[in-house]
Structures are given as C-alpha cells and as structure tokens.
Amino acid sequence: MKSLPLNNTGFEYLQTGFREWLDILGYCESSVYSVPHYLRSFLHHLEGLGVNSVRDMQQKHIKSFYNHISQRPHIRHATGLSDSYIRMHMQAVEKFLEYLHHKGVQELPTTGVRLGAPQKKEPEVLTIEEVKMLFETTDKMPGGARSRVSTEAISARDKAMLTVYYSCGLRSNEGEQLSIDDINFDTRILHVRKGKNYKERFVPFNKTNAAYLQEYIYDYRPQMLATTSLPGRPGGAETALFISPTGEPTKGPSLRCRLQLLQQLTDDAVLQQKTVGLHTLRHSIATHLLQAGMSLEKIARFLGHSSLDSTQIYTHIVKRVNDNL
C-alpha cells in the first residue's frame, strides 16, 4: 500500500502536507504514519481513473474507490478485505476532504458512502509469529519527531509494553497503573494491585521478559525521567512504570498508539489489516496458552477472571483459528 506509485507530483505533495497536518492536529503517531498510506491508495486510484487534480474529483470517483477496495481480494487469502480495513480507507478519504477544505479548496464532493456500524465479533488475536514480528520491529521504530530521548530508549519501552500486555496478559488500565515497585526480579513476579473489581493478583514472567523489563527500567527509564522541565515530578512519574519522552506517566491511549505504529511498521499485510489494541495482546496470550495445553482454570487465574465464563470465549477462538488453518 505505501509503495503504490504516484506519477503526479502534486499528489505526492498533498500526501506529505496531509501527514504534517495530522501531526499538527495532535493525532497519535500510528495515525500520522498509517492514515496517509490509506490516502495514497485513494490517490493512486484517482490516477487510474485519469483524475490528476483534486479539483476534478467527483463523488463518482470516491464511490469507484470504495467499490474497488470492497471487491479487492486479500493479498494472501481468497477472502476480501476486512470491514475495518475498508473503513479505515474511507475514513482517510473523509479526513482528506476536510484537509482540502482547510486549504481553501471549494466545492468538494462528499464521499456518498454510508459506513454501517461495525459488527460485533469475537476478539481479534495475533499468531505467535505476528507477536514475534512486533517484538522484532521495536528495533526499527522511530522515536518520534517531538521526542527528546534516544530511539533506543523508546524501543526499550516498546519491548516492556509488549512484555506487560502480551507476556503478562494485563488489561490496559492494569498496565497503565503499574509501578516499578510492582515488579520483583528476584521472584520474577509482577504484582497487579489494581485489577478489575479491585482484585489483586500475581503474574509470573520468564527470564527473557525480565531482561526486557530490566533494560528499560534501569538503563532507559531514568533517561526519560530526566527530560521533564516541570518543577517536581508530574503525577506519580517517579514510580510509574511507563514514562513518556517528556518525563510524565504514559497513559493507555498513548501506549495503544505506539502499538499500532509497531503494527504498521511490520510490513506484513495480514497483520496490518488486523484491528489491534492493547487488549488484543491479552486475548492473544490467553489463546496461545490454551493452544499449548494450559487449563482454563489456570488461564482464568492468570488473567484475573472472576469466573470461567469469561475465559470460555478462548475455546471458541481456538476452534475458529484451527478451522482456518
């Protein structure tokens, strides 16, 4: 998608300007990275229709693009593109029209496409290979244009994030509220003090996970804390596990954006089309543990479920995954 050719220099400039506009508006890194690539697919389609200026763009051209991506086969499978993937393309077009209006382009068409509410379905899960891709991609990650810490520090935090949410299976808010005091490297136990319904639990982690967490906590987290220019430490930064490049505690939405940027940088078309959030990592580890033969009772304790009813969903996910093999 991001390698689609554009022969029109004007379209290239528009894509660049659109990306900068999203960044100025404060969109998260994953959106600033991925949305312009969705737009590139649209601009490439316009060129194929003989449209070389946005002033010549009509609603029929937008509908043509929608029909194209709706009917386009998946790169690796015989199925079509997912509804969420199609939705992201059309939302990029809508945002692009807003950008053009901001630039003073008059008489712009509407998309003419009504996107229905997304259907509820079983949780998305990643394969073990896809999780490995995420870990490997942390070493290729940019630190961000506004970052004042090293790329290595950001990459170390990314690995710690994957460790907490995948390897330890924490919920989004559980990881966000973690303190460095909650991690015991002698026993390799992570203490979740503020779980759902105020329940606490203890989660084990292995030597590899310990190495990722230690590298981040001891080698790079102090670097992030040192960047703050505020008098005193903002809201719990001294003890919060996840620290932003500005020395403040990092919230779940920011970590999710970082995860989604990792996803887009993997260069794996199948993984890029999945709807991925922090909870996806939790669903994935539970599925992988069940596939490896762990009992539902042990998985329920690992995840902090109050009853097996919540854990039972993973039997359906495993069946779905096996049926698709």
C-alpha positions in Angstrom: 0.0 0.0 0.0 2.7 2.5 1.0 4.7 1.6 -2.1 1.9 2.3 -4.6 3.3 4.6 -7.3 2.1 8.1 -7.8 3.1 9.7 -11.0 1.5 13.0 -10.1 4.0 15.2 -8.1 1.0 17.3 -6.8 -0.5 14.2 -5.2 2.8 13.4 -3.6 2.9 16.9 -2.1 -0.7 16.6 -0.9 0.1 13.3 0.9 3.1 14.9 2.6 1.0 18.0 3.6 -1.8 15.8 4.8 0.6 13.9 7.1 2.0 17.1 8.5 -1.5 18.5 9.1 -2.5 15.3 11.1 0.7 15.8 13.2 -0.1 19.4 13.8 -3.6 18.5 14.9 -2.1 16.2 17.5 -3.0 12.8 16.1 -1.2 9.9 17.6 1.9 8.5 15.9 0.2 5.5 14.4 -2.4 7.6 12.7 0.1 10.1 11.4 2.0 7.2 10.0 -0.8 5.0 8.6 -3.6 7.3 7.5 -1.6 9.0 4.7 -0.8 5.5 3.4 -4.6 4.8 3.2 -4.9 8.1 1.4 -2.1 7.1 -1.1 -4.3 4.1 -2.2 -7.1 6.6 -3.0 -4.8 9.0 -4.9 -3.4 6.0 -6.8 -6.9 5.0 -7.8 -7.7 8.6 -8.9 -4.7 8.5 -11.2 -6.0 5.2 -12.7 -9.3 7.0 -13.4 -7.5 9.8 -15.2 -8.1 12.3 -12.4 -4.9 14.3 -11.8 -6.3 17.2 -9.8 -8.4 17.2 -6.6 -10.4 20.0 -8.2 -11.6 17.5 -10.8 -12.5 14.9 -8.2 -16.2 13.9 -8.1 -18.3 11.8 -5.9 -18.4 9.0 -8.5 -14.6 8.7 -8.2 -14.8 8.2 -4.5 -17.6 5.6 -4.9 -15.4 3.9 -7.5 -12.6 3.7 -4.9 -15.0 2.3 -2.3 -16.2 -0.4 -4.8 -12.6 -1.2 -5.7 -11.4 -1.9 -2.1 -14.7 -3.6 -1.3 -14.2 -6.1 -4.1 -10.4 -6.4 -4.0 -9.2 -9.8 -2.9 -6.9 -10.2 0.2 -3.3 -10.2 -0.7 -2.7 -13.6 0.9 -6.1 -15.2 1.2 -9.1 -15.9 -1.1 -11.3 -13.7 1.1 -11.9 -10.0 0.7 -10.5 -7.2 2.8 -11.9 -6.8 6.3 -14.6 -4.3 7.1 -12.3 -2.5 9.5 -9.7 -2.2 6.8 -12.2 -0.8 4.3 -13.5 1.6 7.0 -10.0 2.9 7.7 -9.5 3.7 4.0 -12.8 5.6 3.7 -12.2 7.5 6.9 -8.8 8.6 5.5 -10.7 9.9 2.4 -13.1 11.8 4.6 -10.3 13.3 6.6 -8.5 14.2 3.3 -11.6 16.1 2.2 -11.5 18.0 5.5 -7.9 18.8 4.9 -8.6 20.1 1.4 -11.4 22.3 2.7 -8.9 23.7 5.3 -6.6 24.5 2.4 -9.3 26.5 0.7 -10.4 24.1 -2.0 -14.1 24.9 -2.8 -17.0 22.7 -4.0 -15.6 19.4 -2.7 -17.8 16.3 -3.1 -19.0 14.2 -0.2 -18.0 10.6 -0.2 -21.5 9.4 -0.9 -20.7 6.2 1.1 -22.6 5.3 4.3 -20.5 3.1 6.6 -22.6 1.0 8.8 -21.8 0.4 12.5 -19.0 -2.2 12.8 -20.4 -5.6 13.6 -19.5 -7.2 17.0 -17.4 -10.3 16.6 -15.1 -12.4 18.6 -11.9 -10.7 19.8 -9.0 -10.3 17.3 -6.0 -12.4 18.2 -2.5 -12.4 16.8 -0.5 -15.5 15.9 2.7 -16.3 17.8 4.7 -15.3 14.6 2.9 -11.9 14.5 3.8 -11.3 18.1 7.4 -12.1 17.3 7.2 -9.6 14.4 6.1 -6.9 16.9 9.0 -7.6 19.2 11.4 -7.5 16.3 10.0 -4.3 14.9 10.7 -2.5 18.2 14.3 -2.2 17.0 13.2 -0.4 13.8 10.9 2.1 15.5 11.4 5.9 15.1 11.5 7.8 18.4 9.0 10.4 17.1 9.7 13.9 15.8 9.0 15.5 19.1 10.9 13.0 21.2 13.8 14.3 23.3 15.1 10.9 24.3 17.0 8.3 22.3 15.5 5.9 19.8 16.9 3.1 22.0 15.0 4.3 25.0 11.7 4.3 23.1 12.5 0.9 21.7 13.2 -0.4 25.2 9.9 0.9 26.4 8.1 -0.7 23.5 9.6 -4.1 24.5 8.5 -3.5 28.1 5.0 -2.7 26.8 4.7 -5.9 24.8 6.0 -7.8 27.8 3.4 -6.4 30.2 0.4 -6.7 27.8 1.3 -9.9 26.0 3.6 -11.9 28.1 1.9 -11.0 31.4 -1.6 -10.6 29.9 -2.6 -7.4 31.7 -5.6 -5.2 30.9 -5.0 -1.8 29.6 -5.6 0.1 32.8 -3.7 -2.5 34.8 -0.5 -1.9 32.8 -1.1 1.9 32.9 -1.2 1.9 36.7 1.9 -0.3 37.2 4.6 0.9 39.4 8.3 -0.1 39.2 7.8 -1.4 42.8 5.2 -3.9 41.5 7.9 -5.9 39.7 10.1 -8.3 41.7 13.0 -9.5 39.7 14.2 -11.9 42.4 11.0 -14.0 42.2 10.1 -12.9 38.7 6.6 -11.9 39.8 4.5 -8.9 38.7 2.1 -7.7 41.3 -1.2 -6.3 39.8 -2.6 -4.2 42.7 -5.5 -2.6 40.9 -7.2 -5.3 38.9 -10.8 -5.4 37.8 -13.2 -5.1 40.7 -10.2 -4.1 42.9 -8.9 -7.6 42.8 -5.1 -8.1 43.0 -3.1 -11.0 41.5 0.4 -12.1 41.0 1.7 -12.8 37.4 4.9 -14.7 36.7 7.3 -13.8 33.9 10.3 -15.6 32.4 14.0 -14.7 32.1 13.6 -13.1 28.6 10.8 -10.9 29.9 12.9 -10.0 32.9 15.7 -8.9 30.7 13.4 -6.6 28.6 11.9 -5.1 31.8 15.3 -4.6 33.5 16.8 -3.0 30.4 14.0 -0.5 30.2 13.7 0.2 34.0 17.5 0.5 34.8 19.0 1.7 31.5 16.5 3.9 29.8 13.6 4.9 32.1 15.9 7.3 34.0 16.7 9.0 30.7 13.0 9.7 30.2 12.5 11.0 33.7 15.4 13.4 33.2 13.7 15.1 30.3 10.9 16.8 32.3 11.3 20.5 32.8 8.5 20.7 35.3 9.2 21.6 38.9 8.8 18.3 40.8 7.5 15.2 39.2 4.1 15.2 37.5 1.5 12.8 38.9 3.4 9.7 40.0 6.2 9.8 37.4 8.8 8.8 40.0 7.3 5.4 40.4 5.1 4.9 37.3 6.5 2.1 35.1 5.7 3.6 31.7 7.2 7.1 31.2 6.7 9.4 28.2 9.5 11.1 26.3 8.6 14.2 28.3 9.1 12.5 31.6 5.4 12.1 32.5 3.4 8.9 33.2 2.2 7.3 29.9 -1.5 6.6 29.6 -3.1 3.7 27.9 -4.2 5.6 24.7 -0.6 6.6 24.1 0.7 3.0 24.5 -2.1 1.8 22.2 -1.0 4.3 19.5 2.6 3.1 19.9 1.5 -0.5 19.5 -0.5 0.4 16.3 2.5 2.1 14.9 4.6 -1.0 15.6 1.9 -3.0 13.7 2.0 -0.8 10.6 5.8 -0.9 10.5 6.0 -4.7 10.4 5.4 -4.7 6.6 3.2 -7.7 7.0 0.0 -7.1 5.0 -2.1 -9.6 7.1 -1.0 -8.2 10.4 -1.5 -4.6 9.2 -5.2 -5.4 8.4 -6.0 -6.6 11.9 -7.6 -4.3 14.4 -5.0 -4.3 17.2 -5.2 -2.7 20.6 -3.6 -3.5 24.0 -6.4 -5.9 24.8 -5.6 -7.8 21.6 -2.3 -8.8 23.2 -4.1 -10.1 26.3 -6.5 -12.1 24.1 -3.6 -13.4 22.1 -1.6 -14.8 25.1 -4.7 -16.4 26.5 -5.3 -18.1 23.2 -1.7 -19.2 22.9 -1.7 -20.6 26.4 -4.9 -22.6 25.7 -3.4 -23.9 22.4 -0.3 -25.0 24.4 -2.5 -27.1 26.7 -2.9 -24.9 29.8 -6.2 -25.5 31.6 -9.0 -22.9 31.5 -8.8 -22.7 35.3 -5.1 -21.7 35.2 -5.7 -19.2 32.4 -8.5 -17.7 34.4 -6.2 -17.1 37.3 -3.5 -15.7 35.0 -5.9 -13.2 33.5 -7.7 -12.4 36.8 -11.1 -13.6 35.7 -13.7 -14.0 38.4 -15.3 -17.0 36.7 -14.6 -19.4 33.9 -17.5 -17.9 31.9 -15.2 -15.1 30.8 -12.4 -17.5 29.9 -14.6 -19.8 28.0 -14.5 -17.5 25.0 -11.0 -18.6 24.2 -12.1 -22.1 23.4 -14.3 -20.6 20.6 -11.3 -18.5 19.4 -9.0 -21.6 19.3 -11.7 -23.5 17.4 -12.0 -20.6 14.9 -8.2 -20.4 14.5 -8.0 -24.2 13.9 -10.8 -24.2 11.4 -9.0 -21.5 9.4 -5.7 -23.5 9.2 
